[in-house]
Amino acid sequence: MFKHQVLPFTLIAAILLANTPVLSNEAAAASSHKAKATVTATKLEELSIKDLNQKTKATLNHVKEVIPDLKNYHITSIVKENVVATSGPIERLEVILSSTPEGTTPDFGVVHVNASTGELISVDIQNGLSSSKEVLGDEEAIKKGKEHLKLLFGKQADKYKFSQIHSSTVQDNKTQISVIYTSPDHSINVTLDSLGKLKAVKKDIYPNAAGKNK
């Protein structure tokens, strides 16, 4: 049963905007080599866990199982949206998960799933970056990124081939690394912290256009 209190959607959005350095900097890195993917989402309805189909539930359970940071997070919001992908319009679920460690400001995870097929589109983990001064080398980061893809997508990860790697300094000189892999029909961006911990995975399935952002 869906027991957790659902935060007002506007409050969640406000908190996320104040805690999204990975999102904004990853987008900046991606835009350095191609037009930025754009997403115009139209909210359709708010849902609860009981409204989801079995494929979507299985995807969410799998994501929580293979990403340790999300295991103890609980679902605070599920919104069905209509978005335009490169393949045409799709209905997408935006699932927000939350955890409040030791009574501090909540950490968040944001998962996007195709509402019809249960296909995982993206995961963003908003719980800060490592403060370690050690930084993975490129080869280690590329290997680590592929390991995360295999955990999330299984054999489907084999179709993704390394394309590009970027690193940037954010949040009080903390480092994040963005590794881009390509497949025959789309690319996927894996964002890591300096030690290789997963921070985001995003399939680039949206049209590219200049001057537009979600």
C-alpha positions, 0 to 999 in steps of 0.5 A: 500500500502506498503509505508515504506522505506525498509532498506538494508537487510545487514544494518538491519542484522548488527543493529540486531546483535548489539541489540540482547541480548534477542536472545543470552541469551535465546538460552544460557538458552535453551541449558542448558537443551537440545541440541540447536535447529539449523536453516539453512535458505536459502534466496529465495526472498524478498517480500512486504506486497502485496505478502503475502497471507491472512492467513499471513497478518491476523497473522501479524495483530494479532501479532501487535494487541496483543503486544502493543510494536509492534502496531506502528512498520512498516514493513521494510523487508520481506524475504522468506526463506527455512528452515528445521523443524522437520516435514521437509523443510518449507518456512518461512517468516522473517518479520522485523518491526522497530520503531524509538522512539524519533529519537534514535536508531531503535527498532526492532521486528522480526516475523517468519511465515510459508509462506504457512499456516500463522502459527506463529513460533516466535516473538522477540522484540528487544527494551531493558529490564526493569531496574526495580529491582523488579523481578517476582516470578516463579509462577507469571512468569509461569502464565504471560507466559501462558497469553501471549500464550493465547493472541497470539494463543488463544485456541491452548495455552491450549495444552502447559503445563509448563516444565521449568523456567530459569532466567538470568542477562544481559544488566547492571544487568537487568533480563530476564526470560525464561519459557518453555512450552511443547505440544505433538509435540514441546515445546515453549519458552516465554521470559519475562523481570523482570516485565513480559513484553513479549520479545520473543516467539519461537516454538521449531520446528527445529532439535536439533544438537550440534555445529550448529547455525544460 
